[in-house]
Amino acid sequence: MAIFSNQATLTYNGNTTNSNIAYGEILDVLTATKTAVENGYTPGQLVTYVVTLRNTGTAPLNGLTVTDDLGGYPFGGTTVYPLTYEAGTATLFVGGVLQPAPAVTAGPPLVVTGLNIPAGSDAVLVYQARANTFAAPNAGGQIVNTVTITGDGLNAPVTATETVNANTAPNLTITKSITPTQVVDNDRVTYTFVIQNSGNEAVVATDNAAITDVFDPILTALAVTFNGATWTEGVQYTYNETTGLFATVPSAITVPAATYTQDPVTGAYTVNPGIATLVVTGTI
């Protein structure tokens, strides 16, 4: 909607008088909304966007262009883009009917051209973009994403914005190694379990994280440490010397959250995982 005003001037016999100011408004014939299907994002994850365009006018709107800024934000004198359009995902419906694939320029920014909307009808544009290394991964991070629609028949560009917040959750991986790799009977061997958390939330006792393993060959005379601190059987872990089943007690495993560094030149984020280390030594 745009407000306009107009005032007339009357002159006569060298005199001048002004009329009142008359106001009017130009109603937008096109409305737009933008919605993300996913509740949040994690770097590397696809986010699905739905752009709904409604033509409330009595004439068709042809040749519209939709431009998506892919969440671009200023950084270090330039603009970085936390979203990357996923090629081939743009799908267009007009009046609920699937249309041929629209013309897409991946960008950034993403540009979709040639949209036609009959009078009193709507168009729905669906596409996916992947959160990349410029997407803030920390708790409180967000991607603010705006589409702008332009074209003949529009009084002014129409915009719609959607904000998606970074998911807040741990993201764990585990690796296991053995030292030494060559042993004989009655040798001591050490299993080292390294847990890495690339998520922005720590694993705490109430998360009940646990490690289980069946040692084969079976170990005896276990010595267990976690982050360098000695653990006690029956308190932080259990072990069955008959079956070789080893298990940490739920709540014993904790892992700090990752930290993140944004490159001061490129703006890309680097993940520094939180790490926890479990070491189990025993005799074969």
Disulfide bonds with the S-S distance in Angstrom:
none
